[in-house]
Amino acid sequence: MVKLGFKSIKIKIDGDLNQDIQRIEAIGQALNTNISLRIDANQSLTYKTARQLTSLLSQDNFNIDFIEQPLPAADITV
């Protein structure tokens, strides 16, 4: 897809923090830094795992645009 000119890639994750991090890191390392990653959690994270995920991803040098729908819609955790 990158060779076709796409500038971003959406990665679906499922809430298994270790597996999700491995998946994101593997894709991020396979791409150059000009490609942005868009993470779609499909409401699969808890507040705690969302914070852990963002903390871990901020330590890496990946170009992440956003994390879509990290928490369940009914979760109003502040």
All heavy atoms as a GROMACS GRO file, in nm:
protein
  611
    1MET      N    1   0.083  -0.119   0.000
    1MET     CA    2   0.000   0.000   0.000
    1MET      C    3   0.088   0.126   0.000
    1MET      O    4   0.050   0.225  -0.060
    1MET     CB    5  -0.093  -0.001   0.122
    1MET     CG    6  -0.190  -0.120   0.130
    1MET     SD    7  -0.273  -0.178  -0.018
    1MET     CE    8  -0.376  -0.049  -0.068
    2VAL      N    9   0.200   0.119   0.070
    2VAL     CA   10   0.290   0.234   0.074
    2VAL      C   11   0.341   0.264  -0.066
    2VAL      O   12   0.347   0.380  -0.108
    2VAL     CB   13   0.407   0.208   0.172
    2VAL    CG1   14   0.511   0.319   0.164
    2VAL    CG2   15   0.354   0.195   0.314
    3LYS      N   16   0.374   0.159  -0.141
    3LYS     CA   17   0.423   0.179  -0.278
    3LYS      C   18   0.316   0.240  -0.368
    3LYS      O   19   0.349   0.302  -0.468
    3LYS     CB   20   0.472   0.046  -0.336
    3LYS     CG   21   0.598  -0.003  -0.270
    3LYS     CD   22   0.642  -0.136  -0.326
    3LYS     CE   23   0.764  -0.186  -0.252
    3LYS     NZ   24   0.806  -0.318  -0.299
    4LEU      N   25   0.190   0.224  -0.331
    4LEU     CA   26   0.081   0.283  -0.408
    4LEU      C   27   0.055   0.429  -0.370
    4LEU      O   28  -0.031   0.493  -0.428
    4LEU     CB   29  -0.047   0.202  -0.389
    4LEU     CG   30  -0.045   0.061  -0.448
    4LEU    CD1   31  -0.172  -0.015  -0.409
    4LEU    CD2   32  -0.030   0.066  -0.599
    5GLY      N   33   0.127   0.478  -0.268
    5GLY     CA   34   0.116   0.618  -0.232
    5GLY      C   35   0.037   0.649  -0.106
    5GLY      O   36   0.017   0.765  -0.073
    6PHE      N   37  -0.007   0.546  -0.035
    6PHE     CA   38  -0.079   0.571   0.088
    6PHE      C   39   0.013   0.636   0.191
    6PHE      O   40   0.129   0.600   0.202
    6PHE     CB   41  -0.138   0.441   0.145
    6PHE     CG   42  -0.258   0.392   0.069
    6PHE    CD1   43  -0.242   0.318  -0.048
    6PHE    CD2   44  -0.385   0.419   0.113
    6PHE    CE1   45  -0.352   0.274  -0.119
    6PHE    CE2   46  -0.496   0.375   0.044
    6PHE     CZ   47  -0.479   0.303  -0.074
    7LYS      N   48  -0.038   0.732   0.266
    7LYS     CA   49   0.041   0.808   0.363
    7LYS      C   50   0.012   0.768   0.507
    7LYS      O   51   0.079   0.813   0.599
    7LYS     CB   52   0.017   0.959   0.347
    7LYS     CG   53   0.051   1.011   0.209
    7LYS     CD   54   0.199   0.999   0.183
    7LYS     CE   55   0.230   1.056   0.046
    7LYS     NZ   56   0.356   1.008  -0.007
    8SER      N   57  -0.090   0.685   0.528
    8SER     CA   58  -0.123   0.640   0.663
    8SER      C   59  -0.179   0.497   0.656
    8SER      O   60  -0.233   0.456   0.553
    8SER     CB   61  -0.223   0.733   0.730
    8SER     OG   62  -0.344   0.733   0.659
    9ILE      N   63  -0.165   0.429   0.768
    9ILE     CA   64  -0.215   0.292   0.778
    9ILE      C   65  -0.293   0.280   0.908
    9ILE      O   66  -0.248   0.324   1.013
    9ILE     CB   67  -0.098   0.191   0.776
    9ILE    CG1   68  -0.033   0.193   0.639
    9ILE    CG2   69  -0.146   0.051   0.812
    9ILE    CD1   70   0.084   0.100   0.623
   10LYS      N   71  -0.410   0.220   0.899
   10LYS     CA   72  -0.494   0.198   1.016
   10LYS      C   73  -0.469   0.057   1.068
   10LYS      O   74  -0.473  -0.039   0.992
   10LYS     CB   75  -0.641   0.215   0.979
   10LYS     CG   76  -0.736   0.210   1.096
   10LYS     CD   77  -0.877   0.238   1.047
   10LYS     CE   78  -0.970   0.271   1.159
   10LYS     NZ   79  -1.104   0.304   1.108
   11ILE      N   80  -0.444   0.049   1.198
   11ILE     CA   81  -0.416  -0.080   1.262
   11ILE      C   82  -0.527  -0.109   1.362
   11ILE      O   83  -0.550  -0.031   1.453
   11ILE     CB   84  -0.280  -0.077   1.334
   11ILE    CG1   85  -0.168  -0.041   1.237
   11ILE    CG2   86  -0.253  -0.212   1.401
   11ILE    CD1   87  -0.036  -0.013   1.305
   12LYS      N   88  -0.594  -0.221   1.345
   12LYS     CA   89  -0.698  -0.263   1.439
   12LYS      C   90  -0.630  -0.338   1.553
   12LYS      O   91  -0.544  -0.423   1.529
   12LYS     CB   92  -0.799  -0.355   1.371
   12LYS     CG   93  -0.873  -0.292   1.256
   12LYS     CD   94  -0.994  -0.222   1.304
   12LYS     CE   95  -1.080  -0.178   1.186
   12LYS     NZ   96  -1.208  -0.131   1.227
   13ILE      N   97  -0.668  -0.305   1.676
   13ILE     CA   98  -0.617  -0.378   1.792
   13ILE      C   99  -0.736  -0.432   1.870
   13ILE      O  100  -0.851  -0.391   1.848
   13ILE     CB  101  -0.526  -0.290   1.880
   13ILE    CG1  102  -0.601  -0.169   1.936
   13ILE    CG2  103  -0.403  -0.247   1.801
   13ILE    CD1  104  -0.521  -0.089   2.038
   14ASP      N  105  -0.708  -0.526   1.963
   14ASP     CA  106  -0.820  -0.592   2.030
   14ASP      C  107  -0.817  -0.586   2.182
   14ASP      O  108  -0.898  -0.650   2.247
   14ASP     CB  109  -0.829  -0.737   1.984
   14ASP     CG  110  -0.706  -0.818   2.018
   14ASP    OD1  111  -0.620  -0.771   2.096
   14ASP    OD2  112  -0.694  -0.932   1.968
   15GLY      N  113  -0.725  -0.510   2.240
   15GLY     CA  114  -0.723  -0.495   2.385
   15GLY      C  115  -0.625  -0.584   2.458
   15GLY      O  116  -0.608  -0.571   2.578
   16ASP      N  117  -0.560  -0.677   2.387
   16ASP     CA  118  -0.453  -0.757   2.447
   16ASP      C  119  -0.327  -0.672   2.438
   16ASP      O  120  -0.262  -0.666   2.333
   16ASP     CB  121  -0.438  -0.888   2.372
   16ASP     CG  122  -0.326  -0.976   2.427
   16ASP    OD1  123  -0.229  -0.924   2.486
   16ASP    OD2  124  -0.336  -1.099   2.411
   17LEU      N  125  -0.294  -0.601   2.545
   17LEU     CA  126  -0.191  -0.498   2.542
   17LEU      C  127  -0.058  -0.548   2.487
   17LEU      O  128   0.001  -0.484   2.399
   17LEU     CB  129  -0.171  -0.439   2.682
   17LEU     CG  130  -0.085  -0.314   2.691
   17LEU    CD1  131  -0.143  -0.201   2.608
   17LEU    CD2  132  -0.067  -0.272   2.835
   18ASN      N  133  -0.010  -0.664   2.533
   18ASN     CA  134   0.118  -0.714   2.484
   18ASN      C  135   0.114  -0.745   2.336
   18ASN      O  136   0.205  -0.708   2.260
   18ASN     CB  137   0.161  -0.838   2.564
   18ASN     CG  138   0.195  -0.805   2.707
   18ASN    OD1  139   0.245  -0.696   2.736
   18ASN    ND2  140   0.168  -0.897   2.797
   19GLN      N  141   0.009  -0.811   2.292
   19GLN     CA  142  -0.004  -0.845   2.150
   19GLN      C  143  -0.022  -0.719   2.066
   19GLN      O  144   0.036  -0.707   1.958
   19GLN     CB  145  -0.122  -0.939   2.129
   19GLN     CG  146  -0.140  -0.981   1.985
   19GLN     CD  147  -0.256  -1.078   1.968
   19GLN    OE1  148  -0.302  -1.141   2.063
   19GLN    NE2  149  -0.306  -1.088   1.847
   20ASP      N  150  -0.100  -0.625   2.115
   20ASP     CA  151  -0.124  -0.501   2.042
   20ASP      C  152   0.007  -0.423   2.024
   20ASP      O  153   0.036  -0.374   1.915
   20ASP     CB  154  -0.227  -0.413   2.114
   20ASP     CG  155  -0.366  -0.473   2.112
   20ASP    OD1  156  -0.395  -0.558   2.025
   20ASP    OD2  157  -0.447  -0.434   2.198
   21ILE      N  158   0.086  -0.412   2.130
   21ILE     CA  159   0.214  -0.341   2.122
   21ILE      C  160   0.306  -0.411   2.022
   21ILE      O  161   0.369  -0.346   1.939
   21ILE     CB  162   0.283  -0.333   2.261
   21ILE    CG1  163   0.204  -0.238   2.351
   21ILE    CG2  164   0.427  -0.290   2.249
   21ILE    CD1  165   0.212  -0.093   2.312
   22GLN      N  166   0.314  -0.543   2.029
   22GLN     CA  167   0.398  -0.617   1.934
   22GLN      C  168   0.354  -0.593   1.790
   22GLN      O  169   0.436  -0.574   1.700
   22GLN     CB  170   0.395  -0.766   1.965
   22GLN     CG  171   0.468  -0.803   2.092
   22GLN     CD  172   0.454  -0.951   2.127
   22GLN    OE1  173   0.386  -1.028   2.059
   22GLN    NE2  174   0.520  -0.991   2.235
   23ARG      N  175   0.222  -0.594   1.768
   23ARG     CA  176   0.169  -0.573   1.634
   23ARG      C  177   0.202  -0.432   1.583
   23ARG      O  178   0.252  -0.415   1.471
   23ARG     CB  179   0.017  -0.593   1.636
   23ARG     CG  180  -0.050  -0.576   1.500
   23ARG     CD  181  -0.201  -0.598   1.508
   23ARG     NE  182  -0.230  -0.733   1.554
   23ARG     CZ  183  -0.313  -0.761   1.654
   23ARG    NH1  184  -0.375  -0.667   1.720
   23ARG    NH2  185  -0.334  -0.886   1.690
   24ILE      N  186   0.180  -0.332   1.667
   24ILE     CA  187   0.207  -0.194   1.627
   24ILE      C  188   0.356  -0.172   1.603
   24ILE      O  189   0.395  -0.110   1.504
   24ILE     CB  190   0.154  -0.096   1.735
   24ILE    CG1  191   0.000  -0.102   1.740
   24ILE    CG2  192   0.201   0.047   1.706
   24ILE    CD1  193  -0.060  -0.039   1.863
   25GLU      N  194   0.440  -0.226   1.690
   25GLU     CA  195   0.585  -0.212   1.674
   25GLU      C  196   0.633  -0.280   1.546
   25GLU      O  197   0.715  -0.224   1.474
   25GLU     CB  198   0.659  -0.266   1.795
   25GLU     CG  199   0.648  -0.176   1.916
   25GLU     CD  200   0.717  -0.231   2.040
   25GLU    OE1  201   0.744  -0.354   2.046
   25GLU    OE2  202   0.743  -0.151   2.131
   26ALA      N  203   0.583  -0.400   1.518
   26ALA     CA  204   0.625  -0.472   1.398
   26ALA      C  205   0.588  -0.394   1.272
   26ALA      O  206   0.669  -0.381   1.180
   26ALA     CB  207   0.562  -0.611   1.395
   27ILE      N  208   0.468  -0.341   1.269
   27ILE     CA  209   0.424  -0.263   1.152
   27ILE      C  210   0.503  -0.134   1.143
   27ILE      O  211   0.551  -0.096   1.037
   27ILE     CB  212   0.272  -0.237   1.158
   27ILE    CG1  213   0.197  -0.370   1.142
   27ILE    CG2  214   0.230  -0.137   1.050
   27ILE    CD1  215   0.049  -0.361   1.173
   28GLY      N  216   0.518  -0.065   1.257
   28GLY     CA  217   0.593   0.061   1.258
   28GLY      C  218   0.737   0.044   1.214
   28GLY      O  219   0.791   0.128   1.141
   29GLN      N  220   0.802  -0.064   1.256
   29GLN     CA  221   0.941  -0.088   1.218
   29GLN      C  222   0.954  -0.126   1.070
   29GLN      O  223   1.058  -0.099   1.009
   29GLN     CB  224   1.001  -0.196   1.307
   29GLN     CG  225   1.021  -0.149   1.449
   29GLN     CD  226   1.056  -0.260   1.546
   29GLN    OE1  227   1.061  -0.377   1.509
   29GLN    NE2  228   1.079  -0.224   1.670
   30ALA      N  229   0.851  -0.185   1.014
   30ALA     CA  230   0.855  -0.225   0.874
   30ALA      C  231   0.835  -0.106   0.780
   30ALA      O  232   0.868  -0.114   0.662
   30ALA     CB  233   0.749  -0.331   0.846
   31LEU      N  234   0.783   0.004   0.832
   31LEU     CA  235   0.753   0.122   0.751
   31LEU      C  236   0.856   0.231   0.777
   31LEU      O  237   0.922   0.232   0.880
   31LEU     CB  238   0.615   0.176   0.787
   31LEU     CG  239   0.499   0.082   0.768
   31LEU    CD1  240   0.373   0.141   0.827
   31LEU    CD2  241   0.480   0.051   0.621
   32ASN      N  242   0.864   0.325   0.684
   32ASN     CA  243   0.949   0.440   0.713
   32ASN      C  244   0.869   0.540   0.796
   32ASN      O  245   0.748   0.530   0.809
   32ASN     CB  246   1.005   0.503   0.586
   32ASN     CG  247   0.900   0.571   0.501
   32ASN    OD1  248   0.811   0.639   0.552
   32ASN    ND2  249   0.909   0.555   0.371
   33THR      N  250   0.936   0.637   0.856
   33THR     CA  251   0.870   0.728   0.949
   33THR      C  252   0.778   0.828   0.881
   33THR      O  253   0.708   0.903   0.949
   33THR     CB  254   0.974   0.804   1.032
   33THR    OG1  255   1.063   0.872   0.943
   33THR    CG2  256   1.052   0.710   1.122
   34ASN      N  257   0.774   0.831   0.749
   34ASN     CA  258   0.683   0.922   0.678
   34ASN      C  259   0.539   0.869   0.675
   34ASN      O  260   0.448   0.940   0.637
   34ASN     CB  261   0.730   0.946   0.535
   34ASN     CG  262   0.861   1.023   0.532
   34ASN    OD1  263   0.891   1.099   0.623
   34ASN    ND2  264   0.940   1.000   0.430
   35ILE      N  265   0.522   0.744   0.712
   35ILE     CA  266   0.390   0.683   0.712
   35ILE      C  267   0.331   0.695   0.852
   35ILE      O  268   0.392   0.653   0.950
   35ILE     CB  269   0.397   0.534   0.672
   35ILE    CG1  270   0.462   0.519   0.534
   35ILE    CG2  271   0.259   0.470   0.676
   35ILE    CD1  272   0.390   0.590   0.422
   36SER      N  273   0.213   0.753   0.863
   36SER     CA  274   0.151   0.766   0.994
   36SER      C  275   0.066   0.643   1.025
   36SER      O  276   0.012   0.580   0.935
   36SER     CB  277   0.066   0.894   1.002
   36SER     OG  278  -0.041   0.887   0.911
   37LEU      N  279   0.060   0.611   1.153
   37LEU     CA  280  -0.020   0.498   1.199
   37LEU      C  281  -0.144   0.551   1.268
   37LEU      O  282  -0.138   0.646   1.346
   37LEU     CB  283   0.061   0.413   1.296
   37LEU     CG  284   0.193   0.356   1.245
   37LEU    CD1  285   0.261   0.275   1.354
   37LEU    CD2  286   0.172   0.273   1.120
   38ARG      N  287  -0.256   0.489   1.239
   38ARG     CA  288  -0.384   0.523   1.303
   38ARG      C  289  -0.433   0.398   1.372
   38ARG      O  290  -0.458   0.297   1.307
   38ARG     CB  291  -0.483   0.574   1.198
   38ARG     CG  292  -0.432   0.700   1.132
   38ARG     CD  293  -0.519   0.746   1.020
   38ARG     NE  294  -0.465   0.872   0.968
   38ARG     CZ  295  -0.527   0.947   0.881
   38ARG    NH1  296  -0.646   0.912   0.836
   38ARG    NH2  297  -0.472   1.059   0.838
   39ILE      N  298  -0.444   0.405   1.501
   39ILE     CA  299  -0.478   0.288   1.582
   39ILE      C  300  -0.628   0.289   1.608
   39ILE      O  301  -0.684   0.389   1.653
   39ILE     CB  302  -0.402   0.291   1.716
   39ILE    CG1  303  -0.253   0.320   1.698
   39ILE    CG2  304  -0.426   0.163   1.794
   39ILE    CD1  305  -0.178   0.223   1.613
   40ASP      N  306  -0.694   0.176   1.581
   40ASP     CA  307  -0.838   0.163   1.606
   40ASP      C  308  -0.859   0.053   1.709
   40ASP      O  309  -0.839  -0.065   1.680
   40ASP     CB  310  -0.912   0.130   1.477
   40ASP     CG  311  -1.063   0.129   1.494
   40ASP    OD1  312  -1.111   0.146   1.609
   40ASP    OD2  313  -1.134   0.110   1.394
   41ALA      N  314  -0.895   0.093   1.830
   41ALA     CA  315  -0.912  -0.003   1.939
   41ALA      C  316  -1.053  -0.061   1.946
   41ALA      O  317  -1.077  -0.155   2.022
   41ALA     CB  318  -0.878   0.064   2.072
   42ASN      N  319  -1.146  -0.007   1.870
   42ASN     CA  320  -1.284  -0.059   1.869
   42ASN      C  321  -1.340  -0.076   2.009
   42ASN      O  322  -1.402  -0.178   2.040
   42ASN     CB  323  -1.292  -0.191   1.792
   42ASN     CG  324  -1.281  -0.171   1.644
   42ASN    OD1  325  -1.336  -0.077   1.588
   42ASN    ND2  326  -1.206  -0.259   1.577
   43GLN      N  327  -1.316   0.022   2.097
   43GLN     CA  328  -1.369   0.023   2.233
   43GLN      C  329  -1.320  -0.095   2.317
   43GLN      O  330  -1.386  -0.137   2.411
   43GLN     CB  331  -1.523   0.026   2.231
   43GLN     CG  332  -1.580   0.142   2.154
   43GLN     CD  333  -1.731   0.147   2.159
   43GLN    OE1  334  -1.791   0.133   2.265
   43GLN    NE2  335  -1.791   0.166   2.042
   44SER      N  336  -1.202  -0.149   2.285
   44SER     CA  337  -1.154  -0.271   2.352
   44SER      C  338  -1.064  -0.244   2.472
   44SER      O  339  -1.024  -0.339   2.540
   44SER     CB  340  -1.079  -0.358   2.251
   44SER     OG  341  -0.960  -0.293   2.208
   45LEU      N  342  -1.031  -0.119   2.500
   45LEU     CA  343  -0.938  -0.090   2.608
   45LEU      C  344  -1.010  -0.044   2.734
   45LEU      O  345  -1.118   0.012   2.728
   45LEU     CB  346  -0.839   0.020   2.565
   45LEU     CG  347  -0.758  -0.007   2.438
   45LEU    CD1  348  -0.673   0.114   2.405
   45LEU    CD2  349  -0.673  -0.131   2.453
   46THR      N  350  -0.947  -0.068   2.847
   46THR     CA  351  -0.993  -0.008   2.971
   46THR      C  352  -0.917   0.124   2.984
   46THR      O  353  -0.820   0.150   2.911
   46THR     CB  354  -0.960  -0.096   3.092
   46THR    OG1  355  -0.818  -0.107   3.105
   46THR    CG2  356  -1.022  -0.234   3.079
   47TYR      N  357  -0.957   0.207   3.077
   47TYR     CA  358  -0.886   0.332   3.100
   47TYR      C  359  -0.738   0.304   3.132
   47TYR      O  360  -0.649   0.368   3.078
   47TYR     CB  361  -0.952   0.410   3.214
   47TYR     CG  362  -0.885   0.540   3.246
   47TYR    CD1  363  -0.898   0.649   3.161
   47TYR    CD2  364  -0.807   0.553   3.360
   47TYR    CE1  365  -0.836   0.770   3.190
   47TYR    CE2  366  -0.744   0.673   3.390
   47TYR     CZ  367  -0.759   0.781   3.304
   47TYR     OH  368  -0.697   0.899   3.332
   48LYS      N  369  -0.714   0.204   3.216
   48LYS     CA  370  -0.577   0.169   3.255
   48LYS      C  371  -0.495   0.123   3.135
   48LYS      O  372  -0.382   0.167   3.116
   48LYS     CB  373  -0.581   0.059   3.362
   48LYS     CG  374  -0.444   0.017   3.410
   48LYS     CD  375  -0.454  -0.092   3.516
   48LYS     CE  376  -0.316  -0.139   3.558
   48LYS     NZ  377  -0.322  -0.246   3.658
   49THR      N  378  -0.549   0.033   3.052
   49THR     CA  379  -0.471  -0.015   2.938
   49THR      C  380  -0.455   0.094   2.832
   49THR      O  381  -0.353   0.097   2.764
   49THR     CB  382  -0.532  -0.142   2.875
   49THR    OG1  383  -0.667  -0.116   2.837
   49THR    CG2  384  -0.525  -0.260   2.969
   50ALA      N  385  -0.552   0.182   2.820
   50ALA     CA  386  -0.537   0.294   2.725
   50ALA      C  387  -0.420   0.384   2.767
   50ALA      O  388  -0.340   0.427   2.684
   50ALA     CB  389  -0.666   0.375   2.717
   51ARG      N  390  -0.409   0.411   2.896
   51ARG     CA  391  -0.297   0.492   2.946
   51ARG      C  392  -0.165   0.420   2.926
   51ARG      O  393  -0.065   0.480   2.888
   51ARG     CB  394  -0.318   0.526   3.093
   51ARG     CG  395  -0.426   0.633   3.111
   51ARG     CD  396  -0.433   0.678   3.254
   51ARG     NE  397  -0.300   0.718   3.301
   51ARG     CZ  398  -0.268   0.839   3.341
   51ARG    NH1  399  -0.360   0.932   3.341
   51ARG    NH2  400  -0.148   0.867   3.384
   52GLN      N  401  -0.164   0.288   2.952
   52GLN     CA  402  -0.041   0.210   2.932
   52GLN      C  403   0.000   0.211   2.785
   52GLN      O  404   0.118   0.229   2.752
   52GLN     CB  405  -0.060   0.066   2.980
   52GLN     CG  406  -0.071   0.054   3.130
   52GLN     CD  407  -0.108  -0.088   3.172
   52GLN    OE1  408  -0.188  -0.156   3.106
   52GLN    NE2  409  -0.049  -0.133   3.282
   53LEU      N  410  -0.098   0.191   2.697
   53LEU     CA  411  -0.070   0.189   2.554
   53LEU      C  412  -0.013   0.322   2.507
   53LEU      O  413   0.090   0.326   2.439
   53LEU     CB  414  -0.197   0.156   2.476
   53LEU     CG  415  -0.183   0.154   2.324
   53LEU    CD1  416  -0.094   0.039   2.279
   53LEU    CD2  417  -0.318   0.146   2.257
   54THR      N  418  -0.076   0.431   2.545
   54THR     CA  419  -0.027   0.562   2.501
   54THR      C  420   0.110   0.592   2.560
   54THR      O  421   0.195   0.650   2.492
   54THR     CB  422  -0.126   0.675   2.536
   54THR    OG1  423  -0.152   0.673   2.677
   54THR    CG2  424  -0.256   0.660   2.460
   55SER      N  425   0.134   0.550   2.682
   55SER     CA  426   0.265   0.570   2.743
   55SER      C  427   0.373   0.492   2.668
   55SER      O  428   0.480   0.546   2.636
   55SER     CB  429   0.261   0.528   2.890
   55SER     OG  430   0.389   0.542   2.948
   56LEU      N  431   0.346   0.366   2.639
   56LEU     CA  432   0.443   0.284   2.567
   56LEU      C  433   0.467   0.334   2.425
   56LEU      O  434   0.581   0.340   2.378
   56LEU     CB  435   0.397   0.138   2.564
   56LEU     CG  436   0.400   0.065   2.698
   56LEU    CD1  437   0.326  -0.068   2.688
   56LEU    CD2  438   0.543   0.044   2.744
   57LEU      N  439   0.360   0.373   2.357
   57LEU     CA  440   0.375   0.421   2.219
   57LEU      C  441   0.447   0.554   2.212
   57LEU      O  442   0.517   0.583   2.115
   57LEU     CB  443   0.239   0.430   2.151
   57LEU     CG  444   0.170   0.296   2.125
   57LEU    CD1  445   0.032   0.319   2.064
   57LEU    CD2  446   0.254   0.207   2.035
   58SER      N  447   0.433   0.637   2.315
   58SER     CA  448   0.500   0.767   2.314
   58SER      C  449   0.651   0.752   2.331
   58SER      O  450   0.726   0.842   2.295
   58SER     CB  451   0.443   0.858   2.422
   58SER     OG  452   0.477   0.810   2.550
   59GLN      N  453   0.696   0.638   2.382
   59GLN     CA  454   0.839   0.614   2.398
   59GLN      C  455   0.904   0.570   2.268
   59GLN      O  456   1.024   0.583   2.252
   59GLN     CB  457   0.862   0.507   2.506
   59GLN     CG  458   0.817   0.550   2.643
   59GLN     CD  459   0.820   0.438   2.744
   59GLN    OE1  460   0.885   0.336   2.722
   59GLN    NE2  461   0.749   0.454   2.854
   60ASP      N  462   0.824   0.515   2.177
   60ASP     CA  463   0.876   0.472   2.047
   60ASP      C  464   0.874   0.590   1.951
   60ASP      O  465   0.810   0.691   1.975
   60ASP     CB  466   0.793   0.357   1.991
   60ASP     CG  467   0.815   0.228   2.069
   60ASP    OD1  468   0.928   0.205   2.113
   60ASP    OD2  469   0.718   0.151   2.086
   61ASN      N  470   0.942   0.574   1.841
   61ASN     CA  471   0.955   0.682   1.744
   61ASN      C  472   0.859   0.663   1.627
   61ASN      O  473   0.895   0.683   1.513
   61ASN     CB  474   1.100   0.689   1.695
   61ASN     CG  475   1.132   0.822   1.633
   61ASN    OD1  476   1.065   0.920   1.657
   61ASN    ND2  477   1.235   0.824   1.552
   62PHE      N  478   0.735   0.622   1.656
   62PHE     CA  479   0.637   0.600   1.551
   62PHE      C  480   0.553   0.725   1.531
   62PHE      O  481   0.527   0.800   1.624
   62PHE     CB  482   0.546   0.482   1.585
   62PHE     CG  483   0.622   0.354   1.606
   62PHE    CD1  484   0.603   0.278   1.719
   62PHE    CD2  485   0.714   0.310   1.512
   62PHE    CE1  486   0.673   0.161   1.739
   62PHE    CE2  487   0.785   0.192   1.531
   62PHE     CZ  488   0.764   0.118   1.645
   63ASN      N  489   0.509   0.744   1.411
   63ASN     CA  490   0.428   0.859   1.374
   63ASN      C  491   0.280   0.820   1.389
   63ASN      O  492   0.217   0.778   1.294
   63ASN     CB  493   0.461   0.899   1.230
   63ASN     CG  494   0.390   1.023   1.186
   63ASN    OD1  495   0.328   1.092   1.265
   63ASN    ND2  496   0.399   1.051   1.057
   64ILE      N  497   0.226   0.834   1.511
   64ILE     CA  498   0.088   0.793   1.538
   64ILE      C  499  -0.002   0.915   1.535
   64ILE      O  500   0.019   1.011   1.608
   64ILE     CB  501   0.079   0.721   1.674
   64ILE    CG1  502   0.163   0.594   1.665
   64ILE    CG2  503  -0.066   0.692   1.708
   64ILE    CD1  504   0.164   0.509   1.786
   65ASP      N  505  -0.101   0.910   1.446
   65ASP     CA  506  -0.198   1.020   1.433
   65ASP      C  507  -0.296   1.023   1.549
   65ASP      O  508  -0.322   1.127   1.608
   65ASP     CB  509  -0.277   1.009   1.303
   65ASP     CG  510  -0.200   1.054   1.182
   65ASP    OD1  511  -0.099   1.125   1.198
   65ASP    OD2  512  -0.241   1.019   1.070
   66PHE      N  513  -0.356   0.907   1.578
   66PHE     CA  514  -0.458   0.902   1.684
   66PHE      C  515  -0.487   0.758   1.721
   66PHE      O  516  -0.448   0.665   1.651
   66PHE     CB  517  -0.587   0.972   1.641
   66PHE     CG  518  -0.647   0.919   1.514
   66PHE    CD1  519  -0.722   0.802   1.513
   66PHE    CD2  520  -0.630   0.987   1.394
   66PHE    CE1  521  -0.778   0.754   1.395
   66PHE    CE2  522  -0.687   0.940   1.276
   66PHE     CZ  523  -0.761   0.823   1.277
   67ILE      N  524  -0.556   0.742   1.834
   67ILE     CA  525  -0.610   0.614   1.874
   67ILE      C  526  -0.762   0.632   1.875
   67ILE      O  527  -0.816   0.707   1.955
   67ILE     CB  528  -0.560   0.570   2.013
   67ILE    CG1  529  -0.407   0.558   2.010
   67ILE    CG2  530  -0.625   0.438   2.053
   67ILE    CD1  531  -0.346   0.526   2.145
   68GLU      N  532  -0.827   0.563   1.783
   68GLU     CA  533  -0.972   0.577   1.765
   68GLU      C  534  -1.047   0.484   1.860
   68GLU      O  535  -1.010   0.369   1.878
   68GLU     CB  536  -1.005   0.539   1.620
   68GLU     CG  537  -1.150   0.547   1.584
   68GLU     CD  538  -1.175   0.505   1.440
   68GLU    OE1  539  -1.080   0.492   1.362
   68GLU    OE2  540  -1.292   0.485   1.406
   69GLN      N  541  -1.152   0.535   1.921
   69GLN     CA  542  -1.241   0.460   2.008
   69GLN      C  543  -1.167   0.372   2.109
   69GLN      O  544  -1.187   0.251   2.113
   69GLN     CB  545  -1.336   0.373   1.927
   69GLN     CG  546  -1.434   0.450   1.841
   69GLN     CD  547  -1.525   0.356   1.765
   69GLN    OE1  548  -1.481   0.262   1.702
   69GLN    NE2  549  -1.653   0.385   1.772
   70PRO      N  550  -1.084   0.431   2.194
   70PRO     CA  551  -1.010   0.346   2.288
   70PRO      C  552  -1.098   0.282   2.396
   70PRO      O  553  -1.078   0.168   2.431
   70PRO     CB  554  -0.908   0.441   2.350
   70PRO     CG  555  -0.966   0.577   2.332
   70PRO     CD  556  -1.048   0.571   2.207
   71LEU      N  557  -1.196   0.357   2.446
   71LEU     CA  558  -1.278   0.310   2.558
   71LEU      C  559  -1.420   0.278   2.513
   71LEU      O  560  -1.469   0.335   2.416
   71LEU     CB  561  -1.286   0.418   2.667
   71LEU     CG  562  -1.153   0.466   2.723
   71LEU    CD1  563  -1.177   0.579   2.823
   71LEU    CD2  564  -1.076   0.354   2.787
   72PRO      N  565  -1.488   0.189   2.586
   72PRO     CA  566  -1.629   0.162   2.556
   72PRO      C  567  -1.710   0.292   2.566
   72PRO      O  568  -1.683   0.377   2.651
   72PRO     CB  569  -1.670   0.062   2.665
   72PRO     CG  570  -1.543  -0.004   2.706
   72PRO     CD  571  -1.438   0.102   2.693
   73ALA      N  572  -1.808   0.306   2.482
   73ALA     CA  573  -1.888   0.429   2.477
   73ALA      C  574  -1.952   0.463   2.611
   73ALA      O  575  -1.963   0.580   2.646
   73ALA     CB  576  -1.996   0.417   2.370
   74ALA      N  577  -1.989   0.363   2.688
   74ALA     CA  578  -2.054   0.388   2.817
   74ALA      C  579  -1.955   0.419   2.929
   74ALA      O  580  -1.996   0.458   3.038
   74ALA     CB  581  -2.138   0.267   2.856
   75ASP      N  582  -1.826   0.405   2.903
   75ASP     CA  583  -1.724   0.430   3.006
   75ASP      C  584  -1.698   0.580   3.014
   75ASP      O  585  -1.644   0.639   2.921
   75ASP     CB  586  -1.595   0.356   2.972
   75ASP     CG  587  -1.491   0.366   3.082
   75ASP    OD1  588  -1.505   0.449   3.173
   75ASP    OD2  589  -1.394   0.289   3.075
   76ILE      N  590  -1.735   0.639   3.125
   76ILE     CA  591  -1.715   0.783   3.141
   76ILE      C  592  -1.606   0.813   3.245
   76ILE      O  593  -1.609   0.913   3.314
   76ILE     CB  594  -1.847   0.854   3.179
   76ILE    CG1  595  -1.906   0.794   3.307
   76ILE    CG2  596  -1.946   0.848   3.065
   76ILE    CD1  597  -2.024   0.873   3.362
   77THR      N  598  -1.509   0.722   3.253
   77THR     CA  599  -1.397   0.738   3.344
   77THR      C  600  -1.326   0.869   3.317
   77THR      O  601  -1.299   0.905   3.204
   77THR     CB  602  -1.297   0.622   3.327
   77THR    OG1  603  -1.366   0.501   3.344
   77THR    CG2  604  -1.184   0.633   3.427
   78VAL      N  605  -1.294   0.940   3.423
   78VAL     CA  606  -1.222   1.068   3.409
   78VAL      C  607  -1.084   1.050   3.465
   78VAL      O  608  -1.058   0.989   3.560
   78VAL     CB  609  -1.296   1.181   3.482
   78VAL    CG1  610  -1.216   1.308   3.472
   78VAL    CG2  611  -1.433   1.197   3.425
   0.00000   0.00000   0.00000
